[in-house]
Amino acid sequence: MESDVAVDLTRQAMSVSMMLCAPVLIVGMIAGLLIGLLQAVTQVQDQTVAFVPKLIAMVVALAASLPWALSMLIEYSRTLFGEAPVGGWGVGG
């Protein structure tokens, strides 16, 4: 495998992984900010009050972005298998 192809595939893998993580992380960050603000206003400092709503918000974000994430993964997999040379991985020949 040429080094430029390996570098390009690695760059694409990092880009795809950041794009897949972004929706869930952004929702978690916004939920944490809002819950922290609400806790500061009401002076309720219980850890479960912060954890459970963030977890629920992140699960909902993951469920909502799952079709988009799967299509992005399928597209990257097709690119990966399309650009990988046959027998170039050092296995079987």
Secondary structure, 3 states (H helix, E strand, C coil): CCHHHHHHHHHHHHHHHHHHHHHHHHHHHHHHHHHHHHHHHHCCCCHHHHHHHHHHHHHHHHHHHHHHHHHHHHHHHHHHHHHCCCCCCCCCC
